[in-house]
């Protein structure tokens, strides 16, 4: 009889992963960290045109690119003379499940269906669960979503509960858990018991599914402005959003576009802490995911994560919670677009960054998401107030995660704060070296780390 205690299940995780993915990671596992990244992505047997065809048949992609003229006008009013870059947004809320993650799910489930799997499983508290459930419904596949929802008192955030309801309306079975290590254990149990496909966010299929998003941005910006965008801003959490978009931009020839990540600053809150779980008011796109995943990508539910942000991210910016709530309402009031919080993290960054850039330059915010009742600022702020969080107006720079949310009293308050990219890159190099056997840090490892971090080879070698 197969043992189902925690230690026994975790000991079998390699075998469970292999059977549930249909991908053999063994050739990439000779070294604890180093591997051939492009060969991993080469496991996807479709070029970008074929990926777009798969998505088109699933009702995914080809979303509108909208110029935010009113928000750009406000940015120019606040900016020095000659400044105020034009701001555009890719309206990914138009996808069937209401977010760009429909792109990841469409290709992953296409692969699962053709590989003969009867159902799919995903572990997520976010939009990806709804995307997988939606695409599973289109393909008549069974779907189980394992969702981290509650603290130990059984209290769930309105945004996470909203996403759970979205999964259920598409017909998925939703297993809702409290925060803690049981999420991955329960996920493995479901995979083993069902024999379903692991629709992970971090497989090559999930990342390749985002590439058409970047490709479409280039096509649409060339039509709208005659050239590629100067900046594309991606909300950053686990890394697949930025990685896939960046790869698509490069495939479309946008070699000089600056790629920027943006996250909500939740410094001081631990995402695996039962105490801290409900003291945050963004469930994704925050530093609790963004910082650790940038500095060490392979903390996922697959042996090698295909999302590698340091290969592509040129700059990483942080915003305060109150600033994003402000921009969510500004988007609705000024542009007539009610959209959920994830893309508005990047929008807040774009608004501040626009005021630093020349007026003839362009910024693209590469996603929006749907705005259900649990995602609106009113729901999150009411939840925060009931948890003892102070809701204030004033200077958002004084915001302390877990203690207060400060809504800016003037749009001039919205600003960006740079993460030290050098520190992130050096941290990743140190982790890899620490995992390597003595005497094995040769030229191959230097080359890998130079590509992985965008650091010069000489700098990597000196650090080693």
Secondary structure as the mmCIF struct_conf table of DSSP 4:
data_model
#
loop_
_struct_conf.conf_type_id
_struct_conf.id
_struct_conf.beg_label_comp_id
_struct_conf.beg_label_asym_id
_struct_conf.beg_label_seq_id
_struct_conf.end_label_comp_id
_struct_conf.end_label_asym_id
_struct_conf.end_label_seq_id
BEND BEND1 UNK A 5 UNK A 5
HELX_RH_AL_P HELX_RH_AL_P1 UNK A 6 UNK A 11
TURN_TY1_P TURN_TY1_P1 UNK A 12 UNK A 12
HELX_RH_AL_P HELX_RH_AL_P2 UNK A 13 UNK A 21
HELX_RH_3T_P HELX_RH_3T_P1 UNK A 26 UNK A 28
BEND BEND2 UNK A 30 UNK A 33
HELX_RH_AL_P HELX_RH_AL_P3 UNK A 37 UNK A 41
TURN_TY1_P TURN_TY1_P2 UNK A 42 UNK A 43
BEND BEND3 UNK A 44 UNK A 44
HELX_RH_AL_P HELX_RH_AL_P4 UNK A 48 UNK A 57
TURN_TY1_P TURN_TY1_P3 UNK A 58 UNK A 59
STRN STRN1 UNK A 65 UNK A 67
HELX_RH_AL_P HELX_RH_AL_P5 UNK A 69 UNK A 78
BEND BEND4 UNK A 79 UNK A 79
HELX_LH_PP_P HELX_LH_PP_P1 UNK A 80 UNK A 80
TURN_TY1_P TURN_TY1_P4 UNK A 81 UNK A 82
STRN STRN2 UNK A 83 UNK A 83
STRN STRN3 UNK A 86 UNK A 90
HELX_RH_3T_P HELX_RH_3T_P2 UNK A 92 UNK A 94
BEND BEND5 UNK A 95 UNK A 95
TURN_TY1_P TURN_TY1_P5 UNK A 96 UNK A 97
BEND BEND6 UNK A 98 UNK A 99
TURN_TY1_P TURN_TY1_P6 UNK A 100 UNK A 100
HELX_RH_AL_P HELX_RH_AL_P6 UNK A 101 UNK A 114
TURN_TY1_P TURN_TY1_P7 UNK A 115 UNK A 116
BEND BEND7 UNK A 118 UNK A 118
STRN STRN4 UNK A 119 UNK A 123
BEND BEND8 UNK A 125 UNK A 126
HELX_RH_AL_P HELX_RH_AL_P7 UNK A 127 UNK A 139
TURN_TY1_P TURN_TY1_P8 UNK A 140 UNK A 140
STRN STRN5 UNK A 142 UNK A 150
TURN_TY1_P TURN_TY1_P9 UNK A 152 UNK A 153
BEND BEND9 UNK A 154 UNK A 154
STRN STRN6 UNK A 156 UNK A 156
HELX_RH_AL_P HELX_RH_AL_P8 UNK A 158 UNK A 169
TURN_TY1_P TURN_TY1_P10 UNK A 170 UNK A 171
STRN STRN7 UNK A 173 UNK A 178
BEND BEND10 UNK A 179 UNK A 180
TURN_TY1_P TURN_TY1_P11 UNK A 181 UNK A 181
HELX_RH_AL_P HELX_RH_AL_P9 UNK A 182 UNK A 194
STRN STRN8 UNK A 197 UNK A 198
TURN_TY1_P TURN_TY1_P12 UNK A 201 UNK A 202
BEND BEND11 UNK A 203 UNK A 203
HELX_RH_AL_P HELX_RH_AL_P10 UNK A 204 UNK A 225
BEND BEND12 UNK A 226 UNK A 227
BEND BEND13 UNK A 230 UNK A 230
STRN STRN9 UNK A 231 UNK A 235
BEND BEND14 UNK A 237 UNK A 239
HELX_RH_AL_P HELX_RH_AL_P11 UNK A 240 UNK A 251
TURN_TY1_P TURN_TY1_P13 UNK A 252 UNK A 253
TURN_TY1_P TURN_TY1_P14 UNK A 255 UNK A 256
STRN STRN10 UNK A 258 UNK A 264
TURN_TY1_P TURN_TY1_P15 UNK A 267 UNK A 268
TURN_TY1_P TURN_TY1_P16 UNK A 271 UNK A 272
TURN_TY1_P TURN_TY1_P17 UNK A 274 UNK A 276
HELX_RH_3T_P HELX_RH_3T_P3 UNK A 277 UNK A 279
BEND BEND15 UNK A 281 UNK A 281
BEND BEND16 UNK A 283 UNK A 285
STRN STRN11 UNK A 286 UNK A 286
HELX_RH_AL_P HELX_RH_AL_P12 UNK A 287 UNK A 295
BEND BEND17 UNK A 300 UNK A 304
BEND BEND18 UNK A 306 UNK A 306
HELX_RH_3T_P HELX_RH_3T_P4 UNK A 309 UNK A 311
TURN_TY1_P TURN_TY1_P18 UNK A 312 UNK A 312
BEND BEND19 UNK A 314 UNK A 314
STRN STRN12 UNK A 315 UNK A 319
HELX_RH_AL_P HELX_RH_AL_P13 UNK A 321 UNK A 335
BEND BEND20 UNK A 336 UNK A 336
HELX_RH_AL_P HELX_RH_AL_P14 UNK A 341 UNK A 354
TURN_TY1_P TURN_TY1_P19 UNK A 355 UNK A 356
BEND BEND21 UNK A 357 UNK A 357
STRN STRN13 UNK A 358 UNK A 358
TURN_TY1_P TURN_TY1_P20 UNK A 359 UNK A 360
STRN STRN14 UNK A 362 UNK A 365
HELX_RH_3T_P HELX_RH_3T_P5 UNK A 373 UNK A 375
BEND BEND22 UNK A 376 UNK A 376
HELX_RH_AL_P HELX_RH_AL_P15 UNK A 377 UNK A 386
TURN_TY1_P TURN_TY1_P21 UNK A 387 UNK A 388
STRN STRN15 UNK A 390 UNK A 394
HELX_RH_3T_P HELX_RH_3T_P6 UNK A 396 UNK A 398
TURN_TY1_P TURN_TY1_P22 UNK A 401 UNK A 403
STRN STRN16 UNK A 404 UNK A 408
BEND BEND23 UNK A 409 UNK A 410
HELX_RH_3T_P HELX_RH_3T_P7 UNK A 411 UNK A 413
STRN STRN17 UNK A 417 UNK A 418
HELX_RH_AL_P HELX_RH_AL_P16 UNK A 421 UNK A 435
BEND BEND24 UNK A 436 UNK A 436
HELX_LH_PP_P HELX_LH_PP_P2 UNK A 437 UNK A 437
TURN_TY1_P TURN_TY1_P23 UNK A 438 UNK A 439
HELX_RH_AL_P HELX_RH_AL_P17 UNK A 443 UNK A 453
TURN_TY1_P TURN_TY1_P24 UNK A 454 UNK A 454
HELX_RH_AL_P HELX_RH_AL_P18 UNK A 457 UNK A 463
#
